[in-house]
Amino acid sequence: MARKQYPLRIDPAIWEAVQRWADDEMRSANGQVEWILRDALKRAGRLPKKERQKADTED
């Protein structure tokens, strides 16, 4: 799967919280942000079907 690079402007305190969460989950901060976004899309019913099936197997 190709990944899209995107510069992210974020409050340093938020980024630190994401980094701590990522460390707790043994993920990179980038991986944590992607997981957070995928989970939010899934909960909102906006995750594409292919990704929804992938997310279901990862839970």
PDB file with SEQRES, HELIX, SHEET and CRYST1 records, atoms N, CA, C and O in Angstrom:
SEQRES   1 A   59  MET ALA ARG LYS GLN TYR PRO LEU ARG ILE ASP PRO ALA          
SEQRES   2 A   59  ILE TRP GLU ALA VAL GLN ARG TRP ALA ASP ASP GLU MET          
SEQRES   3 A   59  ARG SER ALA ASN GLY GLN VAL GLU TRP ILE LEU ARG ASP          
SEQRES   4 A   59  ALA LEU LYS ARG ALA GLY ARG LEU PRO LYS LYS GLU ARG          
SEQRES   5 A   59  GLN LYS ALA ASP THR GLU ASP                                  
HELIX    1 AA1 PRO A   12  GLU A   25  1                                  14    
HELIX    2 AA2 ALA A   29  ARG A   43  1                                  15    
HELIX    3 AA3 LYS A   49  GLU A   58  1                                  10    
CRYST1    1.000    1.000    1.000  90.00  90.00  90.00 P 1           1          
ATOM      1  N   MET A   1       0.855  -1.177   0.000  1.00  0.00           N  
ATOM      2  CA  MET A   1       0.000   0.000   0.000  1.00  0.00           C  
ATOM      3  C   MET A   1       0.901   1.239   0.000  1.00  0.00           C  
ATOM      4  O   MET A   1       1.815   1.363   0.815  1.00  0.00           O  
ATOM      5  N   ALA A   2       0.621   2.137  -0.920  1.00  0.00           N  
ATOM      6  CA  ALA A   2       1.366   3.396  -0.985  1.00  0.00           C  
ATOM      7  C   ALA A   2       0.904   4.317   0.141  1.00  0.00           C  
ATOM      8  O   ALA A   2      -0.278   4.348   0.482  1.00  0.00           O  
ATOM      9  N   ARG A   3       1.811   5.040   0.693  1.00  0.00           N  
ATOM     10  CA  ARG A   3       1.499   5.973   1.786  1.00  0.00           C  
ATOM     11  C   ARG A   3       1.615   7.396   1.291  1.00  0.00           C  
ATOM     12  O   ARG A   3       2.543   7.731   0.555  1.00  0.00           O  
ATOM     13  N   LYS A   4       0.689   8.221   1.686  1.00  0.00           N  
ATOM     14  CA  LYS A   4       0.700   9.644   1.352  1.00  0.00           C  
ATOM     15  C   LYS A   4       1.421  10.381   2.461  1.00  0.00           C  
ATOM     16  O   LYS A   4       1.085  10.227   3.635  1.00  0.00           O  
ATOM     17  N   GLN A   5       2.403  11.177   2.098  1.00  0.00           N  
ATOM     18  CA  GLN A   5       3.099  11.998   3.088  1.00  0.00           C  
ATOM     19  C   GLN A   5       2.376  13.327   3.203  1.00  0.00           C  
ATOM     20  O   GLN A   5       1.955  13.915   2.207  1.00  0.00           O  
ATOM     21  N   TYR A   6       2.241  13.790   4.444  1.00  0.00           N  
ATOM     22  CA  TYR A   6       1.516  15.025   4.691  1.00  0.00           C  
ATOM     23  C   TYR A   6       2.131  15.721   5.902  1.00  0.00           C  
ATOM     24  O   TYR A   6       2.213  15.139   6.983  1.00  0.00           O  
ATOM     25  N   PRO A   7       2.567  16.979   5.715  1.00  0.00           N  
ATOM     26  CA  PRO A   7       3.104  17.691   6.885  1.00  0.00           C  
ATOM     27  C   PRO A   7       1.967  18.014   7.862  1.00  0.00           C  
ATOM     28  O   PRO A   7       0.899  18.470   7.454  1.00  0.00           O  
ATOM     29  N   LEU A   8       2.200  17.782   9.105  1.00  0.00           N  
ATOM     30  CA  LEU A   8       1.166  17.971  10.123  1.00  0.00           C  
ATOM     31  C   LEU A   8       1.586  19.079  11.079  1.00  0.00           C  
ATOM     32  O   LEU A   8       2.657  19.023  11.681  1.00  0.00           O  
ATOM     33  N   ARG A   9       0.741  20.070  11.206  1.00  0.00           N  
ATOM     34  CA  ARG A   9       0.970  21.132  12.196  1.00  0.00           C  
ATOM     35  C   ARG A   9       0.101  20.794  13.399  1.00  0.00           C  
ATOM     36  O   ARG A   9      -1.121  20.693  13.291  1.00  0.00           O  
ATOM     37  N   ILE A  10       0.743  20.624  14.532  1.00  0.00           N  
ATOM     38  CA  ILE A  10       0.004  20.183  15.711  1.00  0.00           C  
ATOM     39  C   ILE A  10       0.613  20.812  16.958  1.00  0.00           C  
ATOM     40  O   ILE A  10       1.821  21.040  17.032  1.00  0.00           O  
ATOM     41  N   ASP A  11      -0.224  21.080  17.909  1.00  0.00           N  
ATOM     42  CA  ASP A  11       0.213  21.629  19.186  1.00  0.00           C  
ATOM     43  C   ASP A  11       1.214  20.664  19.825  1.00  0.00           C  
ATOM     44  O   ASP A  11       0.955  19.462  19.878  1.00  0.00           O  
ATOM     45  N   PRO A  12       2.344  21.164  20.307  1.00  0.00           N  
ATOM     46  CA  PRO A  12       3.362  20.284  20.898  1.00  0.00           C  
ATOM     47  C   PRO A  12       2.841  19.415  22.045  1.00  0.00           C  
ATOM     48  O   PRO A  12       3.263  18.267  22.188  1.00  0.00           O  
ATOM     49  N   ALA A  13       1.941  19.942  22.853  1.00  0.00           N  
ATOM     50  CA  ALA A  13       1.392  19.153  23.966  1.00  0.00           C  
ATOM     51  C   ALA A  13       0.561  17.979  23.449  1.00  0.00           C  
ATOM     52  O   ALA A  13       0.595  16.889  24.019  1.00  0.00           O  
ATOM     53  N   ILE A  14      -0.180  18.207  22.373  1.00  0.00           N  
ATOM     54  CA  ILE A  14      -0.969  17.121  21.764  1.00  0.00           C  
ATOM     55  C   ILE A  14      -0.014  16.057  21.216  1.00  0.00           C  
ATOM     56  O   ILE A  14      -0.215  14.861  21.424  1.00  0.00           O  
ATOM     57  N   TRP A  15       1.031  16.513  20.513  1.00  0.00           N  
ATOM     58  CA  TRP A  15       1.987  15.563  19.941  1.00  0.00           C  
ATOM     59  C   TRP A  15       2.661  14.737  21.039  1.00  0.00           C  
ATOM     60  O   TRP A  15       2.859  13.534  20.873  1.00  0.00           O  
ATOM     61  N   GLU A  16       3.012  15.372  22.154  1.00  0.00           N  
ATOM     62  CA  GLU A  16       3.619  14.643  23.265  1.00  0.00           C  
ATOM     63  C   GLU A  16       2.668  13.577  23.807  1.00  0.00           C  
ATOM     64  O   GLU A  16       3.094  12.470  24.137  1.00  0.00           O  
ATOM     65  N   ALA A  17       1.381  13.912  23.897  1.00  0.00           N  
ATOM     66  CA  ALA A  17       0.388  12.938  24.372  1.00  0.00           C  
ATOM     67  C   ALA A  17       0.272  11.773  23.387  1.00  0.00           C  
ATOM     68  O   ALA A  17       0.179  10.616  23.798  1.00  0.00           O  
ATOM     69  N   VAL A  18       0.276  12.080  22.095  1.00  0.00           N  
ATOM     70  CA  VAL A  18       0.228  11.019  21.076  1.00  0.00           C  
ATOM     71  C   VAL A  18       1.473  10.148  21.183  1.00  0.00           C  
ATOM     72  O   VAL A  18       1.381   8.923  21.092  1.00  0.00           O  
ATOM     73  N   GLN A  19       2.629  10.762  21.375  1.00  0.00           N  
ATOM     74  CA  GLN A  19       3.876   9.998  21.488  1.00  0.00           C  
ATOM     75  C   GLN A  19       3.848   9.076  22.704  1.00  0.00           C  
ATOM     76  O   GLN A  19       4.268   7.922  22.616  1.00  0.00           O  
ATOM     77  N   ARG A  20       3.356   9.577  23.840  1.00  0.00           N  
ATOM     78  CA  ARG A  20       3.258   8.725  25.035  1.00  0.00           C  
ATOM     79  C   ARG A  20       2.315   7.555  24.796  1.00  0.00           C  
ATOM     80  O   ARG A  20       2.611   6.423  25.180  1.00  0.00           O  
ATOM     81  N   TRP A  21       1.171   7.830  24.156  1.00  0.00           N  
ATOM     82  CA  TRP A  21       0.203   6.783  23.838  1.00  0.00           C  
ATOM     83  C   TRP A  21       0.842   5.763  22.908  1.00  0.00           C  
ATOM     84  O   TRP A  21       0.695   4.558  23.111  1.00  0.00           O  
ATOM     85  N   ALA A  22       1.549   6.237  21.890  1.00  0.00           N  
ATOM     86  CA  ALA A  22       2.231   5.348  20.950  1.00  0.00           C  
ATOM     87  C   ALA A  22       3.245   4.473  21.686  1.00  0.00           C  
ATOM     88  O   ALA A  22       3.334   3.272  21.430  1.00  0.00           O  
ATOM     89  N   ASP A  23       3.998   5.068  22.588  1.00  0.00           N  
ATOM     90  CA  ASP A  23       4.976   4.298  23.361  1.00  0.00           C  
ATOM     91  C   ASP A  23       4.281   3.200  24.171  1.00  0.00           C  
ATOM     92  O   ASP A  23       4.767   2.071  24.238  1.00  0.00           O  
ATOM     93  N   ASP A  24       3.146   3.533  24.783  1.00  0.00           N  
ATOM     94  CA  ASP A  24       2.387   2.546  25.554  1.00  0.00           C  
ATOM     95  C   ASP A  24       1.900   1.394  24.686  1.00  0.00           C  
ATOM     96  O   ASP A  24       1.829   0.254  25.145  1.00  0.00           O  
ATOM     97  N   GLU A  25       1.563   1.690  23.432  1.00  0.00           N  
ATOM     98  CA  GLU A  25       1.032   0.689  22.496  1.00  0.00           C  
ATOM     99  C   GLU A  25       2.127   0.055  21.644  1.00  0.00           C  
ATOM    100  O   GLU A  25       1.848  -0.778  20.781  1.00  0.00           O  
ATOM    101  N   MET A  26       3.388   0.459  21.892  1.00  0.00           N  
ATOM    102  CA  MET A  26       4.543  -0.014  21.127  1.00  0.00           C  
ATOM    103  C   MET A  26       4.374   0.235  19.625  1.00  0.00           C  
ATOM    104  O   MET A  26       4.602  -0.645  18.794  1.00  0.00           O  
ATOM    105  N   ARG A  27       3.967   1.463  19.313  1.00  0.00           N  
ATOM    106  CA  ARG A  27       3.850   1.917  17.936  1.00  0.00           C  
ATOM    107  C   ARG A  27       4.703   3.161  17.773  1.00  0.00           C  
ATOM    108  O   ARG A  27       5.122   3.779  18.751  1.00  0.00           O  
ATOM    109  N   SER A  28       4.953   3.519  16.515  1.00  0.00           N  
ATOM    110  CA  SER A  28       5.567   4.819  16.244  1.00  0.00           C  
ATOM    111  C   SER A  28       4.481   5.880  16.403  1.00  0.00           C  
ATOM    112  O   SER A  28       3.292   5.563  16.386  1.00  0.00           O  
ATOM    113  N   ALA A  29       4.885   7.118  16.554  1.00  0.00           N  
ATOM    114  CA  ALA A  29       3.899   8.200  16.633  1.00  0.00           C  
ATOM    115  C   ALA A  29       3.101   8.262  15.336  1.00  0.00           C  
ATOM    116  O   ALA A  29       1.888   8.470  15.369  1.00  0.00           O  
ATOM    117  N   ASN A  30       3.768   8.082  14.189  1.00  0.00           N  
ATOM    118  CA  ASN A  30       3.059   8.063  12.904  1.00  0.00           C  
ATOM    119  C   ASN A  30       2.033   6.945  12.873  1.00  0.00           C  
ATOM    120  O   ASN A  30       0.893   7.151  12.458  1.00  0.00           O  
ATOM    121  N   GLY A  31       2.441   5.755  13.314  1.00  0.00           N  
ATOM    122  CA  GLY A  31       1.519   4.617  13.352  1.00  0.00           C  
ATOM    123  C   GLY A  31       0.344   4.883  14.276  1.00  0.00           C  
ATOM    124  O   GLY A  31      -0.779   4.464  13.995  1.00  0.00           O  
ATOM    125  N   GLN A  32       0.598   5.578  15.378  1.00  0.00           N  
ATOM    126  CA  GLN A  32      -0.480   5.896  16.319  1.00  0.00           C  
ATOM    127  C   GLN A  32      -1.473   6.864  15.703  1.00  0.00           C  
ATOM    128  O   GLN A  32      -2.683   6.689  15.840  1.00  0.00           O  
ATOM    129  N   VAL A  33      -0.962   7.892  15.018  1.00  0.00           N  
ATOM    130  CA  VAL A  33      -1.853   8.862  14.366  1.00  0.00           C  
ATOM    131  C   VAL A  33      -2.707   8.140  13.328  1.00  0.00           C  
ATOM    132  O   VAL A  33      -3.910   8.388  13.236  1.00  0.00           O  
ATOM    133  N   GLU A  34      -2.097   7.250  12.548  1.00  0.00           N  
ATOM    134  CA  GLU A  34      -2.858   6.507  11.540  1.00  0.00           C  
ATOM    135  C   GLU A  34      -3.917   5.633  12.207  1.00  0.00           C  
ATOM    136  O   GLU A  34      -5.045   5.546  11.721  1.00  0.00           O  
ATOM    137  N   TRP A  35      -3.560   4.986  13.316  1.00  0.00           N  
ATOM    138  CA  TRP A  35      -4.523   4.151  14.030  1.00  0.00           C  
ATOM    139  C   TRP A  35      -5.687   4.990  14.566  1.00  0.00           C  
ATOM    140  O   TRP A  35      -6.846   4.585  14.470  1.00  0.00           O  
ATOM    141  N   ILE A  36      -5.373   6.156  15.128  1.00  0.00           N  
ATOM    142  CA  ILE A  36      -6.413   7.049  15.656  1.00  0.00           C  
ATOM    143  C   ILE A  36      -7.364   7.474  14.537  1.00  0.00           C  
ATOM    144  O   ILE A  36      -8.584   7.450  14.702  1.00  0.00           O  
ATOM    145  N   LEU A  37      -6.792   7.861  13.402  1.00  0.00           N  
ATOM    146  CA  LEU A  37      -7.626   8.283  12.272  1.00  0.00           C  
ATOM    147  C   LEU A  37      -8.482   7.131  11.749  1.00  0.00           C  
ATOM    148  O   LEU A  37      -9.671   7.309  11.485  1.00  0.00           O  
ATOM    149  N   ARG A  38      -7.878   5.951  11.600  1.00  0.00           N  
ATOM    150  CA  ARG A  38      -8.632   4.790  11.108  1.00  0.00           C  
ATOM    151  C   ARG A  38      -9.772   4.442  12.068  1.00  0.00           C  
ATOM    152  O   ARG A  38     -10.885   4.146  11.633  1.00  0.00           O  
ATOM    153  N   ASP A  39      -9.492   4.478  13.375  1.00  0.00           N  
ATOM    154  CA  ASP A  39     -10.521   4.169  14.367  1.00  0.00           C  
ATOM    155  C   ASP A  39     -11.658   5.195  14.313  1.00  0.00           C  
ATOM    156  O   ASP A  39     -12.829   4.824  14.388  1.00  0.00           O  
ATOM    157  N   ALA A  40     -11.317   6.478  14.182  1.00  0.00           N  
ATOM    158  CA  ALA A  40     -12.348   7.521  14.101  1.00  0.00           C  
ATOM    159  C   ALA A  40     -13.196   7.348  12.843  1.00  0.00           C  
ATOM    160  O   ALA A  40     -14.416   7.503  12.891  1.00  0.00           O  
ATOM    161  N   LEU A  41     -12.561   7.028  11.725  1.00  0.00           N  
ATOM    162  CA  LEU A  41     -13.306   6.803  10.484  1.00  0.00           C  
ATOM    163  C   LEU A  41     -14.214   5.585  10.598  1.00  0.00           C  
ATOM    164  O   LEU A  41     -15.350   5.602  10.123  1.00  0.00           O  
ATOM    165  N   LYS A  42     -13.713   4.541  11.223  1.00  0.00           N  
ATOM    166  CA  LYS A  42     -14.522   3.330  11.423  1.00  0.00           C  
ATOM    167  C   LYS A  42     -15.748   3.632  12.277  1.00  0.00           C  
ATOM    168  O   LYS A  42     -16.862   3.228  11.941  1.00  0.00           O  
ATOM    169  N   ARG A  43     -15.539   4.341  13.379  1.00  0.00           N  
ATOM    170  CA  ARG A  43     -16.657   4.677  14.283  1.00  0.00           C  
ATOM    171  C   ARG A  43     -17.698   5.566  13.602  1.00  0.00           C  
ATOM    172  O   ARG A  43     -18.890   5.474  13.896  1.00  0.00           O  
ATOM    173  N   ALA A  44     -17.243   6.419  12.698  1.00  0.00           N  
ATOM    174  CA  ALA A  44     -18.148   7.329  11.994  1.00  0.00           C  
ATOM    175  C   ALA A  44     -18.797   6.678  10.774  1.00  0.00           C  
ATOM    176  O   ALA A  44     -19.629   7.292  10.106  1.00  0.00           O  
ATOM    177  N   GLY A  45     -18.416   5.434  10.487  1.00  0.00           N  
ATOM    178  CA  GLY A  45     -18.972   4.749   9.329  1.00  0.00           C  
ATOM    179  C   GLY A  45     -18.439   5.296   8.017  1.00  0.00           C  
ATOM    180  O   GLY A  45     -19.114   5.206   6.991  1.00  0.00           O  
ATOM    181  N   ARG A  46     -17.255   5.856   8.031  1.00  0.00           N  
ATOM    182  CA  ARG A  46     -16.676   6.468   6.830  1.00  0.00           C  
ATOM    183  C   ARG A  46     -15.449   5.733   6.309  1.00  0.00           C  
ATOM    184  O   ARG A  46     -14.820   6.179   5.350  1.00  0.00           O  
ATOM    185  N   LEU A  47     -15.110   4.629   6.924  1.00  0.00           N  
ATOM    186  CA  LEU A  47     -13.960   3.862   6.485  1.00  0.00           C  
ATOM    187  C   LEU A  47     -14.351   3.055   5.248  1.00  0.00           C  
ATOM    188  O   LEU A  47     -15.377   2.376   5.267  1.00  0.00           O  
ATOM    189  N   PRO A  48     -13.555   3.111   4.165  1.00  0.00           N  
ATOM    190  CA  PRO A  48     -13.866   2.306   2.986  1.00  0.00           C  
ATOM    191  C   PRO A  48     -13.963   0.825   3.357  1.00  0.00           C  
ATOM    192  O   PRO A  48     -13.282   0.372   4.277  1.00  0.00           O  
ATOM    193  N   LYS A  49     -14.798   0.078   2.653  1.00  0.00           N  
ATOM    194  CA  LYS A  49     -15.072  -1.313   2.990  1.00  0.00           C  
ATOM    195  C   LYS A  49     -13.798  -2.141   3.117  1.00  0.00           C  
ATOM    196  O   LYS A  49     -13.660  -2.917   4.063  1.00  0.00           O  
ATOM    197  N   LYS A  50     -12.865  -1.987   2.177  1.00  0.00           N  
ATOM    198  CA  LYS A  50     -11.608  -2.736   2.213  1.00  0.00           C  
ATOM    199  C   LYS A  50     -10.850  -2.458   3.509  1.00  0.00           C  
ATOM    200  O   LYS A  50     -10.353  -3.383   4.150  1.00  0.00           O  
ATOM    201  N   GLU A  51     -10.761  -1.197   3.889  1.00  0.00           N  
ATOM    202  CA  GLU A  51     -10.069  -0.817   5.120  1.00  0.00           C  
ATOM    203  C   GLU A  51     -10.831  -1.266   6.349  1.00  0.00           C  
ATOM    204  O   GLU A  51     -10.220  -1.620   7.358  1.00  0.00           O  
ATOM    205  N   ARG A  52     -12.155  -1.259   6.286  1.00  0.00           N  
ATOM    206  CA  ARG A  52     -12.987  -1.683   7.415  1.00  0.00           C  
ATOM    207  C   ARG A  52     -12.709  -3.154   7.719  1.00  0.00           C  
ATOM    208  O   ARG A  52     -12.581  -3.535   8.882  1.00  0.00           O  
ATOM    209  N   GLN A  53     -12.616  -3.977   6.676  1.00  0.00           N  
ATOM    210  CA  GLN A  53     -12.328  -5.400   6.873  1.00  0.00           C  
ATOM    211  C   GLN A  53     -10.937  -5.581   7.480  1.00  0.00           C  
ATOM    212  O   GLN A  53     -10.746  -6.426   8.355  1.00  0.00           O  
ATOM    213  N   LYS A  54      -9.966  -4.790   7.019  1.00  0.00           N  
ATOM    214  CA  LYS A  54      -8.608  -4.867   7.552  1.00  0.00           C  
ATOM    215  C   LYS A  54      -8.608  -4.459   9.028  1.00  0.00           C  
ATOM    216  O   LYS A  54      -7.983  -5.120   9.858  1.00  0.00           O  
ATOM    217  N   ALA A  55      -9.313  -3.368   9.350  1.00  0.00           N  
ATOM    218  CA  ALA A  55      -9.376  -2.888  10.736  1.00  0.00           C  
ATOM    219  C   ALA A  55     -10.032  -3.912  11.644  1.00  0.00           C  
ATOM    220  O   ALA A  55      -9.615  -4.075  12.791  1.00  0.00           O  
ATOM    221  N   ASP A  56     -11.052  -4.604  11.150  1.00  0.00           N  
ATOM    222  CA  ASP A  56     -11.729  -5.619  11.951  1.00  0.00           C  
ATOM    223  C   ASP A  56     -10.803  -6.775  12.317  1.00  0.00           C  
ATOM    224  O   ASP A  56     -10.915  -7.341  13.405  1.00  0.00           O  
ATOM    225  N   THR A  57      -9.895  -7.127  11.418  1.00  0.00           N  
ATOM    226  CA  THR A  57      -8.968  -8.216  11.708  1.00  0.00           C  
ATOM    227  C   THR A  57      -7.854  -7.782  12.650  1.00  0.00           C  
ATOM    228  O   THR A  57      -7.244  -8.627  13.305  1.00  0.00           O  
ATOM    229  N   GLU A  58      -7.572  -6.463  12.737  1.00  0.00           N  
ATOM    230  CA  GLU A  58      -6.520  -5.947  13.610  1.00  0.00           C  
ATOM    231  C   GLU A  58      -7.001  -5.737  15.028  1.00  0.00           C  
ATOM    232  O   GLU A  58      -6.178  -5.676  15.942  1.00  0.00           O  
ATOM    233  N   ASP A  59      -8.306  -5.622  15.253  1.00  0.00           N  
ATOM    234  CA  ASP A  59      -8.846  -5.363  16.600  1.00  0.00           C  
ATOM    235  C   ASP A  59      -8.742  -6.552  17.499  1.00  0.00           C  
ATOM    236  O   ASP A  59      -9.153  -6.487  18.658  1.00  0.00           O  
TER     237      ASP A  59                                                      
END                                                                             
